[in-house]
Amino acid sequence: MATTFKTLRSKDVVSTRTMLHEAIPITGTIVSGTYNDLNIKNYSHGIFQSVFDYPYLSSSANHIFDITNGYSTGSALSASTNTQNKKKTNIYNELAQILVGFDETGSVRLFDEDGDLTGGTKLQECFFLNFTRLLQKDEIKKGSFTLELGVSASGDAPFAERVTIQDISASEQYKVNSPAGEYGILYANNSAGTALKNADDTGTTSVKAGLIFYQAGIVVVTASVFSGSQEATVAGHADAGLLSQSISGVQFSPNAGGGPALPMMSGTNNINNVLSGNAISASCDLLRHRIYNVQFNNTTELNSTIYFCRANHNEFNYSSNPTYLSSSKLRVKNNSQDTPVSYATSVGLYSPDNELLAVAKLSEPMKKDPSNEFTIRVRLDY
């Protein structure tokens, strides 16, 4: 009679990993206050805003992401007289130490435009979008992220012109030198899909607009998408893009015909004045009211261990079930010359000390006798 237990060898066990992806679209009507701002929750601490897919007081509302902004202590915007200056620098430093880490001297690294951390342009004034696990699952799929920001303020069509921020080619060119995992560089295009270029560029390099940290689910958008050293042409309008030095004539309010107005500093729409002279929530409104669309693919990592349970022709032809015998005789045999037979209904996986760990049930009993053999494939997902 065959033994009850059979040892699984290394060639009988194999582990696999499967990535499942789901498209996540977030329309601007949810975020930008097209109808109202009931989807937006502001807190008494004033450090960030939370965005929900329904009015946040509704029992069916889902928290989808948080939005905040800040700048480094070395930024030209940092001054003790600025509104919420300490909170803004603390936000930047906290996220920087989590996402970028510390240098050899123990100082917090600044967000680096090209991700090499060795020098170059630093992102010292940033907006941060932190997506919930409900949306991103295990991580954001590389190369799938798109953030569209409205540019024009032409009354009924505030988003006729847009800037698109994407992690282009990130699936092959992502960075791994972050304590928070892998991240990619964000680049800016106009609404026609043409890459925006630096003013002194020859047309070979797109404007870098921020960073995206895939496992952390955090998007870092540089404040220079609203103004800065870059100069861009959007839909034929020189200096009319978000990436322009002069944005006179382009209001931050998304609807010139009566949409929600954003607080400005001394009557100007200069982004530096907005970030330094307004509360964090008001600066978040600046970006949020410009969001036309956000979309990406999330990732669910499914790990599996597959066990090949093999029953050879001379194994498991008898059952250890007590009902298999009747008066010390096999119920399935009428005489001693009959072939023994059994029916497999389940497979048990045991620990080395024969403790039952898992049971796999077959869809129907499988007949087993000395004339056949089979392999049952058992998969554990986790």
C-alpha positions, 0 to 999 in steps of 0.5 A: 500500500502506498504511503500517505505522504509524498515529498515535493522536490525542488523541480515540483515547485515553481514560483511566478509573478503576474502584474495585473493592470487597471485603467484609472481615469480621473476627470477634471470635473471631479477635481477642478470645481467645475460644479462645486468644491464639495468633493474637496476637504480642507483640514484645520491643520491646513497642510493638504487638501483631500480629493474625493470622487463624490461630495466627501460627506457622502457615505459613498465617497471614496478618497482618491488623492491628496494635494499639497505644496511646499518649497525647500529652505534654500528656495528664494521663496522661503522667508519667515514672513511668508504665509505658512512658511514653516509648514511649506518647508516642513512638507517639502523636507518630509517628502524629500527625505522619504522619496529622495533620502539623505546625502553623505553628510546627513542632509536631506537631498533636494528633488533633482530634475533629471534624477541623477542626484549629482547636481544640475537643476533642483526642484525647490518649489513643488506641488505634490499629488499623493494617490491612495492605495485604493487607486494605485494598488501596489504601484503606478504602471510605468509610462502610463501617467498623464496629467493635463492642465488647462492653459486658456481662459477663454470663457466657455472653453477654459481648457481648449489649450492644455499642457500634458505632463507625462512620464514618457519612456519611463518603462525603459528609463526609470530611476532606482536611486530612491529609498521609496523605490522606482521613479520616472521623470515627467515631461511636458507636451502641448495639447497638440501632442508636441513636446514643449522645449526650453527657450535655449534648446535646439528642439531635442529635449523636452521640458522636464516638469517633475517626478513620479514615484511609482511604488509610493504613488506620489507625483511631484510637479515643479511650480515652474509649470506655471512660470520660471526659466522655461518659455514655451509656445502653446497652440501658436500663442507665444508665452501663453503656456503654463511653462512660460516666463510671462503669463499676462492675459492668462488667468489662473481661474479656469472660467473667465465667465464666472468660475471660482476665483483664486486668491492672488498676491497684490493683484498679480498672478505670479506663481511665486507670489501665490506660493509665498503669499497664500495658504497651502489650500489656496495654492492647491486650488491654483493647480486643482482648478487647472486639472483637465484630466488625470489618468494612469494604470495601476498595478496589482502584483499577484505572486503564485507558487505552483505545486506539481503533485505527481501520482505515478502508476504505482502510487495512491491506488489505495485509499487511507480512508477507513471506509475503504475497508469493510471487514478487512476487505477492500470495498472496490474488489470482489476477488483478490485478482481485481485491480485496486482502484481509488478516486482522488477528490482533494490534494493536501499540502503538508509542512515538513512535520506533516501538519496540514497547511492547505487543501485543494479540491478537485472539480470531480473525482479522478479515478486512479489505478495501476494502469494510469498516472497523473499530475495535479497542478495546485496554485497558491496565490498571495 
